[in-house]
Amino acid sequence: MTELREITDDVVFGDAVREATERARTHLLGLQHPEGWWKGELETNVTMDAEDLMLRQFLGIRDAQRSEESARWIRSQQRQDGTWANFRGGPADLSTTVEAYTVLKMVGDDPDAAHMARAREYVLAHGGIEATRVFTRIWLALFGEWSWDRLPVLPPEIALLPKWFPLNIYDWACWARQTVVPLTVVWTMQPRRDLGVSVRELRTGTPEPPLASWRSWAGAFQRLDKVLHLLEKIPRTPLRRLSLRRAEKWILARQEADGGWGGIQPPWVYSIIALYLRGYDMDHPVQNKAMAGLDDFTIREQTPHGWVRRLEACQSPVWDTGLALTALLDAGTPDDEPALIRAGNWLLDQEISVKGDWSVRRPDLAPSGWAFEFANVNYADTDDTAEVVLALRRLRHPDPARIDSAVARATAWIEGMQCRDGGWGAFDADNTRTLCEKLPFCDFGAVIDPPSADVTGHIVEMLAAGDDADAAVTRRGVQWLLDNQEQDGSWFGRWGANHVYGTGAVVPALVDADVPTTHPAIRRAVRWLEQHQNEDGGWGEDLRSYTDRSWIGRGESTASQTAWALLALLAAGERGVVVQAGVGWLLRTQREDGGWDESLFTGTGFPGDFYINYHLYRLVFPLSALGRFLSVGDR
């Protein structure tokens, strides 16, 4: 570390940073789509691919080419111990391994082959199918490999509950409610299709664990579930038929222009199955559009072993375009550069003008904002909106009035989405009731959308950049951030890994909101970052930090996480050897084409359960960090 902390000749170092910045800038400009947007791949784990093949098997449309290409990809992601993980370098995941094994056997892999035997050995040693998450057992129940009677009840009557009633669908986060509603239809109809094989060899025969104490919420809901199972044996009633019709109507109303639901895989596939069970065959226009859209989430790639096929869980063109604009502007690209104006025009065209589910809690708020995906008008989100507004404000657009009016609408919408406690969630306001987390169904992923430090930080930064630093809404956001700083000086990162991401989002926001760099909260954050810098000069945080606090701030250095740390340190006024070592790490690891390699996942879908490798993060954030480092030196 000593040589990394030696201050290099300022002129030589500065020239190297400028050259690296220009290479990265040129590379990013070269990735822009002719329509003006950027989109990097969202790499996830093989559950997407396994469930896609099971979906097609269920619908009777699975074909040999898709099956072999997807299976080839799934095999390529298996580790030496026979398992699959939810993120690169992470621990084995039982449910993911069960789903991968199931589809490989379904497409014809010999269960006695070495790779299958190793997977089966792991599954049986770790509790078998009985220990998998509910979602995995639902997929197995669709093919008769698990009993519907051994799954938590999901009554469709939930769609009838009024908005004020506990456990109504708007108590769930948007991604959860979009998944739960179609699953109530699937659970009610309890279909069974032919898998073509059996995976009963993955069962251990272990009995169900004893119920939790009746004094606990978990125990109370477990006992309620037993009662609901008994009630399900009563013949259908008019109320049940009404509930199913209401759920069907709710699903249809939320299909997006691209054929999907919410732009994400889980509600997409479950909605297809639910509608199929309700009589919408695969020739129906709704289903045609749904499957065509799902195909657009498919990536096919030639490898030494043949073509592989994998699915993105989501696509992020709006998010990526906002971040790319900011990075290019940070790197000194002229604010009227045609490529940037083209991107700005594309973003302006994506502004949402209709009310979505968020209006349930904010019925009088005028619509605006941006979503994450190409088509998702029902679910504008505050985080994307903040990043888009930050970028648009910096453009010298030929029609400034168009920018000003869009920014004004979006700012009013953002301010109206502030939660009662002063923070912001991503998709809904005051989506904080935790009761649904206690249900037996909820054993995987976040199911509510409370305020988070990273989202609140981005919004405070946006408001402060618009000369609203002293507005009451901004000051409440600042106070929320100060109140939610971790004891160690960091901030938790809900949508990125993890405390490095949260801290990298919050510190620039606080400084822009006129919190002095000498403030104790800023100094604690700086110390935390300094203490967690790796010996190589970079920063990294393993995704296990979401479930194991010993990993907080620890992990192999990555380009995106190093950039997040640098953005915070630069905002805090740091210019010394810690910053120079971080910049030096970026210089040493940059590729010839101007990009960076980053195989590790640094994005978060559901903390503790589902993670993402945003392929553009490795470029846009380092470019921003290098550009801001240069701008500081040029002052």
Protein Blocks (a to p, Z undefined) as FASTA:
>chain_A
ZZmmpccdfklmmmmmmmmmmmmmmmmmmmpcfklpacddddddfklmmmmmmmmmmnop
acfklmmmmmmmmmmmpcfkopacfbehiacdfklmmmmmmmmmmnopafkbmklmmmmm
mmmmnopjmlmcfklmmmmmmnopacfklpccddfklmmpcfkbghiaklpcfklmmmmm
mmmmmmmnopaddehiacklmpgoiacdddddfkbmklmmmmmmmmmmmmmmpccdfklm
mmmmmmmmmmmmmpcfkopahhiaklmmmmmmmmmmnopafkbmklmmmmmmmmmmpccd
ddfkbpcddddfbdcfkmmmmmmmmmmmmnopafkbfklmmmmmmmmmmpcfbdcfklmm
mmmbccedjdfblblcklccfklmmmmmmmmmmpccfblmlmmmmmmmmmmmmmmmpcfk
opacfkbghiabfklmmpmklmgcjfbdcddfklmmmmmmmmmmnopmmgmklmmmmmmm
mmmpcfkopacdfkbcfklmmmmmmmmmmmmnopafkbmklmmmmmmmmmmpcfkopacd
dfklmmomklgoiacddfklmmmmmmmmmmnopabfmlmmmmmmmmmmpcfkopacdfbc
cbdfbghkaccddfklmmmmmmmmmmmmmmmmmZZ
